[in-house]
Amino acid sequence: MNNPKIKIAVIGLGRLGSFHAQNIVNRVDSLELVAVCAAENQLQWAQDNLNVSAVYTDYKKMIDNEALDAVVIASPTALHPEMTIYALNAGLHVFCEKPLGINLSSVDEMISVINSHPHQIFQSGFMRRFDESYQYAKKMVGQGAIGDIIYLRGYGVDPLSGMESFTKFAAAADSGGIFLDMNIHDIDLVRWFSGHEPVRVWALANNIAAPELKDLGEYETGVAQLEMDNGSIATLLGGRHAAHGYQVELEVMGANGWLRIGEHSEKNLVTIFNQEGIVRPAFQDFIERFNHAFILELQDFANNIIKGQQPSITVEDGLKALKIAKACQESVNTGKVVDIKL
Ligand SMILES: NC(=O)c1ccc[n+]([C@@H]2O[C@H](COP(=O)([O-])OP(=O)(O)OC[C@H]3O[C@@H](n4cnc5c(N)ncnc54)[C@H](O)[C@@H]3O)[C@@H](O)[C@H]2O)c1
């Protein structure tokens, strides 16, 4: 007999939450979308497109009123701790978008509540770990295909075309800055691939490509150099200026081989020969690039609930990535090399 579906709600229907909600409705087995919560002006879209009638602007009312098993939190980052705490205390499993939060003391409180509910699943949204190419590369590295890792380089650059939507996002709520908002994924990958932790960082940032971001307290481009605890080195580059599309790549250099994932950000196998030359279409945003990984991470969340097992991506992973991103930002702010205390 099939298990009954897990009744789930989504909080936040913005760039990512609306995609999670559509995946739950159309693409993820075992989850049933029963309610959503977002700004008033997004609720009609939800009713029209998600076939959901229980719509709220107050997440506490939604959690109190609806018979839910789980919730997906895709609200602005600073709200993740209070929403996670409320949902866990109401007995729900929680899938929370990255990063865990912005303020370390609220994240510490969030983690102590997560740890006090060991039978409820808490999963955070490091979806790149579910991407086929990253999984393949990780397996190769694990099998010793490139030898001991010497150097890692992670790029995460949003498309120039997304600048307007980012500006709205950053004006409405604190993004946490370029390293926390963008490079947190690259930080997670550096830790996941190397199995080591960074101990020191030196980072720089600028606003040459988007001077207007200065007024929002944001940097457009950030670069961080990390020294790892075994002497290996990692470079992170985050930005929002990629004219050609969405550029996310990872390079891992080993003692007897290298590998690169996504170096040209090619959307598919098509090459167009026209007046512009020989053109390869590029991914245009994070949803296009990680489409399948977003589905797989929610399927994994559902499976973890069904099996009663905590996810392979731990809350420790989320906390360490957050602390590393904050150290990168501190290095930019102070102009100094910063020791990383995890
Ligand atoms: N995994 C990834 O690669 C990835 C990609 C994009 C965004 N994110 C993360 O997802 C989160 C949301 O990002 P986004 O780009 O979708 O933001 P967004 O600004 O597009 O959407 C935010 C949503 O939250 C809702 N919201 C705001 N305050 C709320 C409240 N008090 N109660 C209920 N809903 C509220 C808004 O109405 C909106 O629907 C952020 O934490 C971001 O870092 C992760």
The ligand as an SDF file (V2000), in Angstrom:
LIG
                    3D

 44 48  0  0  0  0  0  0  0  0999 V2000
   19.0860   27.5450   -3.2500 N   0  0  0  0  0  0  0  0  0  0  0  0
   19.3080   28.5960   -4.0210 C   0  0  0  0  0  0  0  0  0  0  0  0
   20.1170   28.5630   -4.9380 O   0  0  0  0  0  0  0  0  0  0  0  0
   18.5270   29.8480   -3.8060 C   0  0  0  0  0  0  0  0  0  0  0  0
   18.2110   30.6790   -4.8950 C   0  0  0  0  0  0  0  0  0  0  0  0
   17.4500   31.8380   -4.6440 C   0  0  0  0  0  0  0  0  0  0  0  0
   17.0540   32.1560   -3.3690 C   0  0  0  0  0  0  0  0  0  0  0  0
   17.4100   31.3310   -2.3300 N   0  0  0  0  0  0  0  0  0  0  0  0
   17.0100   31.6730   -0.9520 C   0  0  0  0  0  0  0  0  0  0  0  0
   15.6050   31.6030   -0.8610 O   0  0  0  0  0  0  0  0  0  0  0  0
   15.1010   32.6240   -0.0070 C   0  0  0  0  0  0  0  0  0  0  0  0
   14.0840   33.4580   -0.7880 C   0  0  0  0  0  0  0  0  0  0  0  0
   14.7430   34.0420   -1.8800 O   0  0  0  0  0  0  0  0  0  0  0  0
   13.9210   34.6020   -3.1480 P   0  0  0  0  0  0  0  0  0  0  0  0
   14.9410   35.0130   -4.1150 O   0  0  0  0  0  0  0  0  0  0  0  0
   12.8780   33.6320   -3.5380 O   0  0  0  0  0  0  0  0  0  0  0  0
   13.2580   35.9030   -2.4580 O   0  0  0  0  0  0  0  0  0  0  0  0
   12.0120   36.7830   -2.9970 P   0  0  0  0  0  0  0  0  0  0  0  0
   12.2190   38.1460   -2.4290 O   0  0  0  0  0  0  0  0  0  0  0  0
   11.8580   36.6270   -4.4570 O   0  0  0  0  0  0  0  0  0  0  0  0
   10.7620   36.1050   -2.2820 O   0  0  0  0  0  0  0  0  0  0  0  0
   10.5590   36.1690   -0.8980 C   0  0  0  0  0  0  0  0  0  0  0  0
    9.1510   35.6620   -0.5910 C   0  0  0  0  0  0  0  0  0  0  0  0
    8.9560   35.6790    0.8260 O   0  0  0  0  0  0  0  0  0  0  0  0
    7.6860   36.2900    1.0860 C   0  0  0  0  0  0  0  0  0  0  0  0
    7.7210   36.8880    2.4240 N   0  0  0  0  0  0  0  0  0  0  0  0
    8.4030   37.9980    2.8380 C   0  0  0  0  0  0  0  0  0  0  0  0
    8.1690   38.2150    4.1360 N   0  0  0  0  0  0  0  0  0  0  0  0
    7.3190   37.2430    4.5520 C   0  0  0  0  0  0  0  0  0  0  0  0
    6.6830   36.9480    5.7760 C   0  0  0  0  0  0  0  0  0  0  0  0
    6.8890   37.6880    6.8700 N   0  0  0  0  0  0  0  0  0  0  0  0
    5.8550   35.8750    5.8410 N   0  0  0  0  0  0  0  0  0  0  0  0
    5.6310   35.1090    4.7420 C   0  0  0  0  0  0  0  0  0  0  0  0
    6.2080   35.3310    3.5460 N   0  0  0  0  0  0  0  0  0  0  0  0
    7.0370   36.3920    3.4630 C   0  0  0  0  0  0  0  0  0  0  0  0
    7.4970   37.3010   -0.0220 C   0  0  0  0  0  0  0  0  0  0  0  0
    6.1330   37.6220   -0.1580 O   0  0  0  0  0  0  0  0  0  0  0  0
    8.0390   36.5020   -1.2000 C   0  0  0  0  0  0  0  0  0  0  0  0
    7.0280   35.6530   -1.6760 O   0  0  0  0  0  0  0  0  0  0  0  0
   16.3270   33.4250    0.4600 C   0  0  0  0  0  0  0  0  0  0  0  0
   16.7320   32.9670    1.7100 O   0  0  0  0  0  0  0  0  0  0  0  0
   17.3810   33.0970   -0.5860 C   0  0  0  0  0  0  0  0  0  0  0  0
   18.7160   33.1530   -0.0680 O   0  0  0  0  0  0  0  0  0  0  0  0
   18.1020   30.1890   -2.5260 C   0  0  0  0  0  0  0  0  0  0  0  0
  1  2  1  0
  2  3  2  0
  2  4  1  0
  4  5  1  0
  4 44  2  0
  5  6  2  0
  6  7  1  0
  7  8  2  0
  8  9  1  0
  8 44  1  0
  9 10  1  0
  9 42  1  0
 10 11  1  0
 11 12  1  0
 11 40  1  0
 12 13  1  0
 13 14  1  0
 14 15  2  0
 14 16  1  0
 14 17  1  0
 17 18  1  0
 18 19  2  0
 18 20  1  0
 18 21  1  0
 21 22  1  0
 22 23  1  0
 23 24  1  0
 23 38  1  0
 24 25  1  0
 25 26  1  0
 25 36  1  0
 26 27  1  0
 26 35  1  0
 27 28  2  0
 28 29  1  0
 29 30  1  0
 29 35  2  0
 30 31  1  0
 30 32  2  0
 32 33  1  0
 33 34  2  0
 34 35  1  0
 36 37  1  0
 36 38  1  0
 38 39  1  0
 40 41  1  0
 40 42  1  0
 42 43  1  0
M  CHG  2   8   1  16  -1
M  END
$$$$
